[in-house]
Amino acid sequence: MCNISLDRIINLQNKLVPEMVELLTERYKVLRQISHDQPIGRRTLAKKLGLSERILRSHVDFLKEAGLLDFTLTGMSITDEGAVLLQELRDYVNRLQKLSSLESVLEEKLHLQKVVVLPGNADQDQVVTREIGRVAAGILLHLLSDHKPHIVAVTGGTTVAAMAQNTYGNEPETVVVPARGGLGDRMELQANTIATVLAGRLKTRYLQLYVPDSVSEDVLRKILEEDARVKQVVETIKSADILVHGMGQAQVMAKKRGVGPALMKELENRGAIGEALGQYFDLNGQVVHSTDTLGLMVNDLETIHTVMGIGGGRSKGRAILSVLRSGQDDILVTDEAAAREIICCLQDGNRHTV
């Protein structure tokens, strides 16, 4: 009997039993949502998934009979078998939804070692952000699996925080550091906090950088001259061999940094689209403005062995592209909405100068 490739099987399913593909994808989404929000009630779950309670009931009853869900007074939870199946289904569902082709296109066009594209749109569904974080956590653990000493730097932001929350391991030889100082954002989303959480999940140690992200160059120089402890932390950050960073829209991040109207206008005039590590990029990947910092900057990334950018949502597509075009990232974890927006930009030459 001849072997049939998985892609061939998926093509046959799409042609002959497309309703089965839709059913499998929908049940996968049910399992995924429950795994993130467990325990969760049926009514709340139906609202989050945009399904009628009748349709959801048929799904969860089937999943319970299959031994994938538990029902308690506090709500539904996923079983150990369900968690294993969910992990195994991810790649299959991605291929069903033709996400693997998006990954291949982005790897080729942007010269990346690895791209993972997840179903959905983080702008519309917070679970997608958590999924991006979960997958990024798995990649990070793989990078650390050689059990050699590593210095892992992390930025702030919602998606990087999700990565830290989804990391579980035992890497006592690793040191976790914030890539930059504080942004004035919510405390739980600051790089210092995320570094602490990640270190706790990895059962290892961390360093903190108690310096604001945006202060003058003269102040930064004085801090380094007068505070040996800060200088030591900065040297460790600059020695990081793994970086996990988020990517944001230039105008949004500028507002978070509290920049004045003059600089906001300058960023707009210079075509700033995306932001990462306090650097603002135009759509061609050129840095058009930098904020002073004691932490990592784009020119530091050439010496970092693995740089992983994570983020999703259609609204961030062009911003992500602008950062990736700087050529410093090795790995991208994103969602389908952002991936399709990036590819749309790549295919439309006129948008390169927008």
C-alpha positions in Angstrom: 0.0 0.0 0.0 1.4 3.4 -1.0 2.0 6.1 1.6 -0.1 9.2 1.3 1.3 12.5 2.6 -0.5 14.4 5.3 -1.0 17.4 3.0 -2.6 15.0 0.4 -5.0 13.7 3.1 -5.9 17.2 4.1 -6.6 18.2 0.5 -8.8 15.1 0.1 -10.7 16.0 3.3 -11.2 19.6 2.2 -12.7 18.4 -1.1 -14.8 15.4 0.0 -15.8 16.2 3.6 -15.3 19.9 4.2 -17.9 19.7 7.0 -15.5 17.4 8.9 -12.7 19.9 8.7 -15.0 22.6 10.0 -16.2 20.4 12.9 -12.7 19.4 13.9 -11.5 23.0 13.9 -14.5 24.1 16.0 -13.9 21.4 18.6 -10.2 22.3 18.7 -11.1 25.9 19.4 -13.5 24.7 22.2 -10.6 22.7 23.8 -8.2 25.5 23.4 -10.5 28.1 25.0 -11.3 25.8 28.0 -7.6 25.0 28.5 -6.9 28.8 28.9 -9.9 29.7 31.0 -10.6 26.6 33.1 -12.7 26.1 35.0 -15.3 27.8 32.8 -19.0 27.7 32.6 -20.9 26.8 29.4 -22.6 30.1 29.0 -19.4 32.1 29.4 -17.6 29.8 27.0 -20.4 30.1 24.4 -20.2 33.9 24.6 -16.4 33.9 24.2 -16.5 31.5 21.2 -19.5 33.2 19.6 -21.5 29.9 19.5 -25.0 29.2 20.5 -25.4 27.3 23.7 -27.1 24.5 21.8 -24.2 24.0 19.4 -21.7 24.3 22.2 -23.5 21.7 24.3 -23.2 19.2 21.5 -19.4 19.8 21.3 -18.7 19.7 25.0 -20.9 16.6 25.5 -18.9 14.8 22.8 -15.6 15.9 24.3 -16.7 14.8 27.7 -17.7 11.3 26.4 -14.3 11.1 24.7 -12.6 11.7 28.0 -11.2 15.1 27.1 -13.2 17.3 29.5 -14.2 17.1 33.1 -17.4 18.8 34.4 -17.5 20.1 38.0 -19.6 22.6 39.9 -17.1 25.3 39.1 -17.2 24.6 35.4 -15.5 22.7 32.7 -11.8 21.7 32.7 -9.6 19.9 30.3 -8.3 16.4 31.3 -4.6 15.3 31.0 -5.6 13.4 27.9 -7.3 16.5 26.5 -4.2 18.6 27.1 -2.0 16.1 25.2 -4.5 15.9 22.3 -4.7 19.7 22.1 -0.9 19.9 21.8 -0.9 17.2 19.0 -3.8 18.9 17.2 -2.2 22.3 16.9 0.1 21.5 13.9 -2.7 19.5 12.2 -5.3 22.3 12.5 -2.7 24.8 11.3 -2.2 22.7 8.2 -6.0 22.3 7.8 -6.3 26.0 7.7 -3.3 26.3 5.4 -1.2 28.2 7.9 1.9 26.2 7.2 2.1 27.8 3.7 2.0 31.2 5.4 4.9 30.2 7.6 6.9 29.0 4.6 6.3 32.3 2.7 7.3 34.4 5.6 10.5 32.3 6.3 11.5 32.7 2.7 10.6 36.4 2.2 12.0 37.6 5.5 14.9 35.3 5.8 13.8 33.8 9.1 14.9 30.5 10.6 11.5 29.7 11.9 8.0 31.1 11.7 5.0 29.8 13.6 1.5 31.2 12.6 -1.4 30.4 14.9 -5.1 30.6 13.9 -7.1 33.7 14.7 -6.6 37.4 15.3 -5.3 38.7 18.6 -7.1 42.0 18.0 -10.4 40.2 18.5 -9.5 37.2 20.8 -7.3 37.4 23.9 -6.9 33.6 23.7 -4.8 34.0 20.6 -2.3 36.2 22.5 -2.1 33.6 25.1 -1.6 30.9 22.4 1.3 32.9 20.9 2.8 33.1 24.4 2.4 29.4 25.0 4.0 28.5 21.7 6.9 31.0 22.3 7.4 29.4 25.7 7.8 26.0 24.1 10.4 27.3 21.7 12.3 29.0 24.5 12.4 25.8 26.5 13.7 24.0 23.4 16.5 26.6 23.1 17.3 26.0 26.8 17.2 22.2 26.5 20.9 21.8 26.1 21.2 22.8 29.8 24.1 25.1 29.1 24.5 28.4 30.8 22.2 31.0 29.0 21.4 34.6 29.5 17.8 35.3 28.5 16.7 38.9 27.9 13.0 39.8 27.8 11.1 43.0 26.9 7.8 44.1 28.4 4.4 43.7 26.9 1.3 41.6 26.9 2.5 38.9 24.6 5.9 38.5 26.3 4.1 38.3 29.7 1.9 35.5 28.3 5.1 33.7 27.2 6.5 33.9 30.8 3.2 32.7 32.3 3.3 29.6 30.1 6.9 28.6 30.7 7.6 25.7 33.0 11.0 24.2 33.5 14.1 23.8 35.6 17.1 25.7 34.2 19.3 26.7 37.2 22.2 27.6 34.8 20.1 30.3 33.1 20.0 34.0 34.1 16.9 36.0 33.1 17.3 39.8 32.6 15.1 42.6 31.4 16.2 43.8 28.0 15.4 47.5 28.9 14.3 49.7 31.8 10.8 50.5 32.8 8.3 51.9 30.3 5.8 53.4 32.8 3.3 50.7 31.7 1.3 48.5 33.9 3.7 46.9 36.4 2.8 43.3 35.4 3.7 44.1 31.8 7.1 45.7 32.5 10.3 43.9 31.6 11.5 43.7 35.2 8.3 42.0 36.3 8.3 39.6 33.3 11.9 38.7 34.0 11.0 37.9 37.6 8.1 35.7 36.6 10.0 33.9 33.9 12.9 33.2 36.3 10.4 31.8 38.8 9.0 29.5 36.2 12.5 28.3 35.2 13.6 27.9 38.8 16.5 30.1 38.2 17.8 33.6 39.1 17.2 37.0 37.6 18.6 40.5 37.6 16.7 43.8 37.6 17.3 47.1 35.9 15.8 49.9 38.0 16.3 52.7 35.5 13.5 54.3 33.5 13.5 53.5 29.7 13.6 57.1 28.5 16.1 59.4 30.2 18.8 61.7 28.7 22.1 60.3 27.5 23.9 62.5 30.1 21.9 61.0 32.9 22.5 57.4 31.7 26.3 58.1 31.5 26.2 59.5 35.1 24.3 56.4 36.4 26.9 54.1 34.9 29.8 56.1 36.4 28.3 56.2 39.9 26.5 52.9 40.3 28.6 49.8 39.9 25.6 47.5 40.5 23.7 49.0 37.5 26.8 48.8 35.4 27.2 45.1 36.2 23.5 44.4 35.3 23.9 46.3 32.0 27.0 44.3 31.1 25.0 41.1 31.8 22.1 42.3 29.6 24.6 43.1 26.8 25.9 39.5 27.1 22.5 37.9 26.5 22.5 35.0 24.0 18.7 34.7 23.7 16.2 37.6 23.4 12.4 37.4 23.4 10.8 40.7 22.4 7.5 42.1 21.5 6.7 44.4 18.6 4.3 47.4 18.7 2.8 50.1 16.5 5.0 53.2 16.5 2.4 55.7 17.5 0.9 53.5 20.2 4.3 52.9 21.8 5.3 56.5 21.5 2.1 57.5 23.5 3.0 54.9 26.1 6.4 56.6 26.5 4.7 59.9 26.9 6.5 61.6 24.0 5.6 65.2 23.2 3.6 66.4 20.2 6.8 67.5 18.4 8.3 64.0 18.4 5.0 62.4 17.6 4.9 64.6 14.5 8.5 63.8 13.6 7.8 60.1 13.9 4.8 60.5 11.6 6.8 62.6 9.1 9.7 60.0 9.0 7.3 57.1 8.4 7.7 55.3 11.7 5.5 52.2 11.5 6.8 49.8 14.2 8.7 49.8 17.4 10.8 47.3 19.3 13.5 47.8 22.0 12.8 51.5 22.0 13.7 51.8 18.3 11.2 53.1 15.8 11.3 51.6 12.2 9.9 52.6 8.9 8.3 50.0 6.6 11.6 49.3 5.0 13.2 48.3 8.4 15.3 51.5 8.8 15.6 53.0 12.3 14.1 56.5 12.2 14.3 57.3 15.9 15.9 55.7 19.0 15.2 56.3 22.7 18.2 56.5 25.0 18.5 53.4 27.2 21.0 51.4 29.3 19.5 48.2 27.9 19.6 46.5 24.5 19.4 48.4 21.2 19.2 47.1 17.7 22.9 47.3 17.1 23.4 44.9 20.1 21.3 42.2 18.5 24.0 41.1 16.0 25.9 39.4 18.9 22.8 37.6 20.3 22.6 34.0 19.1 18.8 33.8 18.9 16.3 36.6 18.7 12.6 35.7 18.8 9.9 38.3 18.0 6.4 37.6 19.2 3.1 39.5 18.6 -0.1 39.2 16.7 -3.3 41.0 15.5 -4.0 42.4 12.1 -3.4 45.9 13.4 0.2 45.0 14.1 0.9 43.4 10.8 2.8 46.3 9.2 4.5 47.1 12.5 5.8 43.6 12.8 7.0 43.7 9.2 8.9 47.0 9.8 10.8 45.4 12.7 11.5 42.1 10.9 12.9 44.0 7.9 15.7 45.3 10.1 17.1 41.8 9.7 17.9 41.0 13.4 15.2 38.4 14.2 15.6 34.6 13.8 12.2 33.4 14.9 8.7 34.9 14.6 5.6 33.7 16.5 2.4 35.4 15.3 -1.2 34.8 14.3 -2.9 34.4 10.9 -4.3 37.9 10.8 -0.9 39.5 11.2 0.7 37.0 8.8 -1.8 37.8 6.1 -1.4 41.5 6.6 2.4 41.1 6.3 2.1 39.1 3.1 -0.3 41.6 1.7 2.3 44.4 2.3 5.0 42.2 0.8 3.0 41.7 -2.4 2.0 45.4 -2.7 5.1 47.4 -3.6 3.2 50.7 -3.3 2.7 50.1 0.4 6.4 49.9 1.1 6.6 53.7 1.2 3.4 54.4 3.0 
